[in-house]
Amino acid sequence: MHLLSFIVLACLPTILLGADRIQVFVTVPPQQTFVEQIGGPQVQVEALVGAGSNPHTYEPSPGQIARLAESEVYFGVGLPMEGAWIKRILAVNPKLRVVDLSEGIARRRLEAHEHDGQGAKPDHHHEADGEQDPHIWTSPLLVIRMAERIAKTLDEIDPDRSTDYESRLADFVAALKDLDAEVRADLGRLKYRRFMVYHPSWGYFADTYGLTQIPIEAEGKEPGPRQLAALIDQARRENIRVILAQPQMSTKSAEQVAREIGGRVEVVDPLSADYIGTIRHLTRVLTSAEE
């Protein structure tokens, strides 16, 4: 009996800490990492879109809706699926604080090709009509702005721990600035500054570091035979040797282009929870293409 009492008392701080955590939902796994970096043990975070899921087609499960009903804050990132589900989320939890981390960030437009079936050249890019690029987290500099918003929100919810949040924010921002300097130095040596990617997920990364992404898929459409041939010609002209793909989507077209140019497909996941590791991996992939 005494031993049981001792075990219960020993576990009590952990139990109380779990009960005292701020319950947080985010949209994608990179955001979960950002919140955990700043919130530390004071937050319990779940990503709505899990590893391997496509955020463009994802629907929350009943279990997630139930957990959202108990959450205090939802950090969005401006993905279209958020608008479709926010009313349902608020219906089960009208007190939920919804914070859009894309607010105040200038949104770029997704690159598009002219999928007209008439052989339009894919190097004639235009902006998809009205379709904003939601992948703001691919730029470390924009993540700093997102992190500041996260810290401010946690401060407001839990002012007693404000010093902890501000300290972790400073550490995280320092790590992101170091990452930015590292990537800038590595990519600054690139001779060819255009890269090909199946789905246009890396636009903010490209803009930050003076690169241009050339999408194979655009506006959710696979290229037709003529467009695919034109993409292959463009890849040869621009000395592209690596085609980026991501695990949530088909790599068939990317592999076809790679075969025709004697190149390779590299899978880099923009939804990985290992944010800093992923940005470093992408940088290595791009620089290795010229070695």
N, C-alpha and C positions, 0 to 999 in steps of 0.2 A: 504493500500500500504506500509506504514511504517512497519506494523507488518510483512508482507510478506518478506520485505527486511531483517528484524531482524532474521527471521527464516532461510533464506538462508545463512546469514552470520554466524549464530550459527552452522549450519550444515557443513559449508565449511571446517573446519579442518578435520572432519571425512571423507568427500568426498576426500579431498586431500590425506589423509593418505591411503585410499583405492587405489587411483590411483598410489601412490608411493610405494606400497607393492611389494616385490619380488614375482612373480608368480612361484610357485613350484609344481611339481608333484612328487609323490613317488609311490612305487608299492603296499605296504600293509599298513593298518592302524597303526601298531606300529611305522613305520617310520614317519608317519604324526605327531604322538605325539612327536617323537624326534626332528623333525624340528621345531615344534611349541614351544617346550620348549626352544630352542636356539634362534629362530628367533623372538619370541614374536609377537608384533603387526606389525613388519616390514615385515612379510611374510603372504602370502595367499597360503594355502597348500591343495591339493586334492590327495587322494589315488586312484590309478587306479583300484585296486581291492577293492570293497566295502565290508561292513560288511555282512557276510553270504555267500559270493561268494567263490568259490574254485579257488585259484590262479593257480592251475595246468591245469585248463581247461578254464580259463577266456579269453575273448576277449574284448578289449576296445570298447565302444560305439562310434557312430559317433560324439555325443556331446563331449565326452572326447577327441577325436582326434582334434576337433575344438578348445577346450580349450588348448590343448597341443601346438597348433600352436601359441598361445599367451604367452606361458610360457617361463621363462628364464633358468630354471634348472630342470633336472630330476634326482632324486636320486634312482638308482637301488639298488638291494640287491642280485643279482645273481640268481634269479629264472629263470628257462628255458623259461618261456613265454616272458621275457624281450628281449631275443635275437631274438625271432620270430617277435617282433613288433618294434624293435628299428629302422629298416630301414624305415618302414612306418611313424614312428613318425618324423624322421629326414627329410623325404621327404616333410612333411608339414611345418617343422620348422628347416631348416638347421642350424640356429644360436643357437639352443637349446644346452645348456651345459649338457652333460650326465656324471654323476658321479656314478661309481659303488662302493658302500660302502663295498662290499665284497673284494675289492682289498687289497692285503697284509695280508689277514686273511687265515690261513691254513684251507683248507676245508676238512672236514671229509667225509667219504662215507656213504651212507644210508645203514642201516642194511637190510639184506635180508635173507629169508629162501629158502631152496631148494624146489621150487614148482614143484616137478617132478611127483607128483601124485602117488608116490610109498611109501608114508608114511615116508618120511625123517623126522627125529626128528627136531622140530623147535628150540631146544636148540643148534643145530649145525648152528651157524650164520656165514655168510660170507658177504663180502662187495659186494654190487651190482656193477656189472661190469661197470666202467666208470661213474656211477651216483653219483654226488656229492650232499651232503645234503645242501640245500639252507637256512635252518632255523637258520641263524647265530644270529638273534636277540634274541633267547631264552636264551642266556648267558648274564647276566648283564655286565660282564667284557668286552665282545665283543661290547656291545652297547656303552661303554665308547669310544672305538676306532672309532666306527661309528660316535658318537657325535662330536669327535674332527675333523673328516673329514668334517662333515656338517658345523661346525663353520668356518673352514678354507675356505670352498667354499663361504659361505655368506660374510666373510671378503673380499674376492677377488672381489665379485660382488658389494659390498656396503661398501667400506673402511671407509666411514664417520661414520658408526655405529659400527665399529669394537669393541669399548669398550663395547657396549651393548651386542654384541654376546659373547664376551669373559667372561663377567660377568655372563650371563645366562648359558654358558657352565660350568663354575665353580660350579654354584648352582646345575645343573643337574648331573654333575659327582659326587658331594658330596652325592646327593640322591641315586645314583646308588651304590656308595661304601657302604653307610649305608645298602641298600637292600642286597648287597652281604654278608656283615657281619652277617646280620639277618638270611638269608637263610643258610649260612654256619653253624651257631650255631645250628639252628633247625634241619637240616639234619644230622649234625654230630652225633646225638644221635640214628640214625636209626640202627637197628640190621640187617634188610634185605635191601640190597642196589640195588636190581633189581626190576623194575616195568614193568607192561605190558601196552601197549598202542595200540590202533587200528592202527593209522597212525604214522609212526616214525618222529614226529615233534620236539621231545624234546631232540635230541641227543647232542646238544651243551650245553644245561642245564645239562644233565646227565654227560657229560665229565667234566664240570667245578666243579661239586660237588661230584665226585667220585661215580656216579651211573651208572647203565646200563639199557637201555630201551629194552624191548622185544616186537617187533611189531607183531601184528596179521596179518594185511595187509602188504604186501611187494611188491615193484615194481608195485604198483597199482593192485595187484591181491588178491582176497579173498582166504582164506585157504580152501582146500578141506576137506571132512569129516575126513580123516585120520589125516591130519595135525591139524585140529581143536581138535580132540581127544588128540593128542600129546601135544598141547598147554595147554589143560585143565589139563593133567597129570603134565606138568611142573609147572603150576600155583599152583597146590596142593603141589608139592614137595618143592617149594620155598616160600610157605606160602603167596602167593599173594592174597590179598582180594579186591583190587581196580583196575579196568580197566579204563584207561583214554580214552576218546573219544573227538571229537571236533565237533561243530555244523555243519560244512560244509560237513560232510561225514556220511555215514550210521553207525548206532550203532548196527546193527543186530548181527554181529559176536561177538562183545564185550559183548552184553547182554547175548548171549548164553554161553560164557565162564563164565561170572559172575554167571549165574544161577547154572551152574554145580559145581562151587566151593563155593557156598553160599556167594558170594561177591556182589559187587555193581559196577555200571558204574558211573563214575564222568565225567561230561563234563567240560573241561578246554580249552578255546579258545586261541590258539597261535597267532591268528590274531586280538585279542582284542586291541582296542586303549588304554584301561586302562592297560598300560604295568606293572607298579609297582603293581597294585592291582591283576593282573593275576598271576604274579610270586609268590606273597604272597599266593594267593588262591591255586596254585599248591603245594606249600610247605606244607600248612595245609592239603591238601588231602593226600599227601604222609606220613606225620607224623601221621595222624589220623588212617591210615591203621594198625598201630601197637598198637593202644590204646585199 
